[in-house]
Structure formats: structure tokens, C-alpha cells
Amino acid sequence: MMFLMLSFPGLSFAQNATVGNEAEASAGAAGQITGVSVSGLKRTRPQIVDQALQKFIGRDAADLDLNEVKAALLDTGILEPLLVEIVDSDAGKIIRVELREKWSIFPVPIVFFGSGSMSIGGAFFDANALGLNHKAAIAGMYRSEGWMIMGMYNTTARKGRPGWSGSVFYSRDERRDGNQKDETLRQFNVDSFNGSAAVHFRFTEILGGSLRLGYANRMLRDRDDPILPPGSGAQLLRMGPEFSARRSSWDGILLSEESASLAYNYMQGLNSPSFNSLHFRLIYQKSILPGFRTDIRSGLLYEPEVPVLFESSPGESLVNILSKSFSAQHYAGLSLGLERYLYQFSFGTLSLLASVQMVYSQGSILKNQFDYGIASSVSFYMNKLAIPAVGVGVAYNIDKDYFQFSFSMGMSL
């Protein structure tokens, strides 16, 4: 796989920021953080760094963990801290930061190979649109079951200023629903169109929320040999809130995430039954030692009376022991894993993850199912490229004696 990376040069800058009046600065000069000095930015606007580091202003310098500062910078996804230190200034203690911007705008070849599936295509991705850490992408892909095109734009919410996102998606597929061993249970042809928009809010440093509105249309196409096809297509409007909590930490080697989200959506059927959707996700990564952490994930999806055309893939459960063709109305998945870094290069970190997984599902054909198994993956986290990880994984469903592998390249959208 080959990447072409592009960046836009500009002027480096140094910035000092202070808060409070002169008397407060003088009183806190002995030990409090009163400002930030940043150098190394080219494309990224200074306000992005200000927003990431504002929470450290007023903190006691003696108690400040510099890894916490690095985690805040790394969590932007577009910045790599080369040097973080506390120095004296006329106004008191300041955090001095030297940064390198990650390559954030590039065309990306998309290649995915997994058991029973294949995708190949391309995308133009900008992880730092307008220098504001906005995300933008357009993509086209040919898949084993058909083809798709999509476009999206996403801005980041800050305290006191909401963000927004929008996306459009169109695909033409040979829809094939299988069991845990990827054996075909249902098959038909369908065209899909999705359009969505959302407003995002940041209530505190950790807590956020959003309001979403979307439209989805599933259009059946003729096929000579369909298997258990739906009686007709379906259109619906989607609306509802989502609440989330997230924080990150860095142990000097791996950037970890602790997050939880709860989303409710009411699906108003336009020519099909309406239904409700409740979705919960949890990710808990915690360092035991530098470069060695727990990785706990859980996904729950509850969608009573969802039409066949809108049943969900097993990715909603946050486990990967089910086949990619599996679909169901409800999921409750749990993955208990440990991740250990293998080697640190100047351009990234190689790590190994092993996990035990289990998942309950309920669908229109297989009804109630419980599966358990093991999974492992090798991931490469790149320092200079604004893509979270490239990885190769294997998974074994012990209960159904089914083995699968995958290659993936992730992007933060």
C-alpha cells in the first residue's frame, strides 16, 4: 500500500497567553501556570492549541504531569509534541511546547481484505480542514457486494460554541445476510441513500452531546434468485439526542481512551413501520505499565421492530468474532483485552492486542444467539500521519468454530 501526503507550509509562530489580571499573575508567579508558549505550527491555527491547553492555566506547576499535557495535544489527532516543559517567565510559570504537525491532507488508497469480503477504492481525506481540526472526506469504493460513494464534513464542538457535521452516502449492493460462519441466509439487491446532519455540544471538558437528524432510503432492485427478500423498500426519518463522556491519557508510549456514549433515535417510517433505537458504547483503556494497558469494550444496541432493511452489522457490538455478513436487531457485546507495545520507531509504535470476546444477538432469522471466542491484532500507530492506526487482525468464534482475518486502516471522522 502506498500513500501520498501533502501539506501546506506557512509561518511558525510563538504565542504567550496569560489569564487573570496583573495582580493575580504576580501572586501566582511563584508556582502557578500563567501562560503557554507554542512553536512549530504551520497550517494549524493557534486557537486549536489554545483550546487543548487552556485547562492547564492556573494549575500548580509542581503538580502538573507533562504526560497529561502531551495527551491533550496528541488527542487533537493532528499534532505531535516534540518538547513539553515548564519554564519561568516574567508572568510566572509557563508551559513551553514545540510541536510538529502530522500530515493531515492526502489521497488515501482504500484496501480491505477479510474473510469473505474485499474492498478497494480511494478517498481524499483532510483531518485538519481550514487549519481548524475539522474533518472532511470524499470517497469511492468497489466492494465484493457492490460499490459506494460518500462525502462528509465534521467540525469540533468547544465549550460555549457548538460544532456541526453532515454526510451523504449512496451505495448499490448485493445484500447478503449470513450466519456466524458466513453461510448465506438471505440475499437480495438494494440501493441505499443516507443523508444526515448533527449539531454537537461540549458541556465540560469531558461531557458532550449532540442532536441528529437524518434521512434513509432503501430501494429494492430486481434479482433472478433472491432469498427471503423484504416485501418492499423503506424510507425513514431519524432524529434523536446523544450524550457522551470522554477523556484521554498518555503513558509515554500509548495514547489511551476512556469513553462512554448513549444515543436514542426515533425512526419515523415514511412508507414503513416506525421504531425506536437505543445504542450504548463503552471503551476503557488504562495503562498498567508504560506501553501495556487494558482494553475493555462493550456495545449494546436495542432496536425492537426494526425492518430487515435496517438491521445492523456486528460492528455495533464492538466485537469481531461474528462474520461481516451477520445482521441482527439487538446486540450486547463485551471484549476484555490486553495490549502491549512491541517496538517504538521514530515514526510510530507497533503493538499487539489479545482479547476474549462474547456477544448476544437477536435477529429476524436466527433469533436468540450467544457466541464467544478470542481475537488478536497487530496495530501500527503512526506519529506523522493523521490516521489512528493500521492493523492486521484475526478472530476465532469458538462456539461456531469459525476463523476470520482482516486488514484495516482507521480514520478519525
Secondary structure, 3 states (H helix, E strand, C coil): CCCCCECCCCCCCCEECCCCCHHHHHHHCCCEEEEEEEECCCCCCHHHHHHHHHHHCCCEHHHCCHHHHHHHHHCCCCEEEEEEEEEEECCEEEEEEEEEECECEEEEEEEEEECCEEEEEEEEEEEEECCCCEEEEEEEEEECCEEEEEEEEECCCEECECEEEEEEEEEEEEEEEECCCCCEEEEEEEEEEEEEEEEEEECCCCEEEEEEEEEEEEEEECCCCCECCCCCCEEEEEEEEEEEEEEEEECCCCEEEEEEEEEEEEEEECCCCCEEEEEEEEEEEEEEECCEEEEEEEEEEECCCCCHHHCECHHHHCCCCCCCCECECEEEEEEEEEEEEEEEECCEEEEEEEEEEEEEEEECCCEEEEEEEEEEEEEEEECCECCCCEEEEEEEECCCCEEEEEEEECCCC
